[in-house]
Amino acid sequence: MITQKYLDELTYEVIGSAIEVHKFMGRGLLESVYHQCLVEELKHRNINFITEMKVPVIYK
């Protein structure tokens, strides 16, 4: 069962990962650069994730 405490800790780690990437890489780079760095940071912190999932979209 997923508890609120688990979600809070996970959120803290994910936001911390994003902050770490931004601190290290700085600003002004392409999104794809930050994406790849965040992938590496999440792996380093042993956070399981899925990236670039396909989402079905219906337009008009």
Backbone hydrogen bonds in HBPLUS format (Angstrom, degrees):
<---DONOR---> <-ACCEPTOR-->    atom                        ^
c    i                          cat <-CA-CA->   ^        H-A-AA   ^      H-
h    n   atom  resd res      DA  || num        DHA   H-A  angle D-A-AA Bond
n    s   type  num  typ     dist DA aas  dist angle  dist       angle   num
A0007-LEU N   A0003-THR O   3.07 MM   4  6.41 162.9  2.10 150.3 154.5     1
A0008-ASP N   A0004-GLN O   2.87 MM   4  6.06 155.7  1.93 148.7 155.6     2
A0009-GLU N   A0005-LYS O   2.97 MM   4  6.20 160.0  2.01 150.8 155.7     3
A0010-LEU N   A0006-TYR O   2.90 MM   4  6.09 160.5  1.94 152.1 157.9     4
A0011-THR N   A0007-LEU O   2.88 MM   4  5.97 161.8  1.91 147.5 152.7     5
A0012-TYR N   A0008-ASP O   2.99 MM   4  6.17 156.3  2.05 143.6 150.1     6
A0013-GLU N   A0009-GLU O   3.03 MM   4  6.29 155.9  2.09 146.5 152.3     7
A0014-VAL N   A0010-LEU O   2.91 MM   4  6.16 161.2  1.94 155.8 160.8     8
A0015-ILE N   A0011-THR O   2.96 MM   4  6.07 172.1  1.97 155.1 157.5     9
A0016-GLY N   A0012-TYR O   2.92 MM   4  5.95 152.8  2.00 139.9 148.6    10
A0017-SER N   A0013-GLU O   2.87 MM   4  6.05 142.1  2.01 139.7 149.7    11
A0018-ALA N   A0014-VAL O   3.07 MM   4  6.42 157.6  2.12 150.1 154.8    12
A0019-ILE N   A0015-ILE O   2.97 MM   4  6.23 158.3  2.01 151.2 157.3    13
A0020-GLU N   A0016-GLY O   2.92 MM   4  6.06 155.9  1.98 143.9 150.6    14
A0021-VAL N   A0017-SER O   3.01 MM   4  6.28 160.7  2.05 151.8 156.1    15
A0022-HIS N   A0018-ALA O   3.04 MM   4  6.26 163.7  2.06 147.4 152.0    16
A0023-LYS N   A0019-ILE O   2.82 MM   4  6.03 159.2  1.86 152.9 158.9    17
A0024-PHE N   A0020-GLU O   2.97 MM   4  6.11 159.1  2.01 148.9 154.3    18
A0025-MET N   A0021-VAL O   2.82 MM   4  5.86 169.6  1.83 158.1 161.3    19
A0026-GLY N   A0022-HIS O   2.80 MM   4  5.22 145.2  1.92 134.3 142.9    20
A0033-VAL N   A0030-LEU O   3.03 MM   3  5.41 134.7  2.24 106.9 118.5    21
A0034-TYR N   A0030-LEU O   3.36 MM   4  6.84 160.6  2.40 153.5 157.0    22
A0035-HIS N   A0031-GLU O   2.81 MM   4  6.02 155.6  1.87 153.5 161.7    23
A0036-GLN N   A0032-SER O   3.11 MM   4  6.24 164.2  2.13 141.4 144.1    24
A0037-CYS N   A0033-VAL O   3.03 MM   4  6.28 160.1  2.07 151.2 157.2    25
A0038-LEU N   A0034-TYR O   2.81 MM   4  5.97 157.2  1.86 150.7 157.0    26
A0039-VAL N   A0035-HIS O   2.94 MM   4  6.22 152.1  2.02 149.0 156.9    27
A0040-GLU N   A0036-GLN O   3.12 MM   4  6.43 159.3  2.17 145.3 149.7    28
A0041-GLU N   A0037-CYS O   2.90 MM   4  6.20 156.0  1.96 149.0 156.2    29
A0042-LEU N   A0038-LEU O   2.88 MM   4  6.04 162.9  1.91 153.0 156.7    30
A0043-LYS N   A0039-VAL O   3.04 MM   4  6.25 156.6  2.10 147.2 153.8    31
A0044-HIS N   A0040-GLU O   2.91 MM   4  6.11 155.9  1.97 145.8 152.9    32
A0045-ARG N   A0041-GLU O   3.04 MM   4  6.31 141.2  2.19 141.9 151.8    33
A0047-ILE N   A0042-LEU O   2.95 MM   5  5.26 176.9  1.95 154.7 154.4    34
A0046-ASN N   A0043-LYS O   2.96 MM   3  4.92 160.2  2.00 107.0 111.6    35
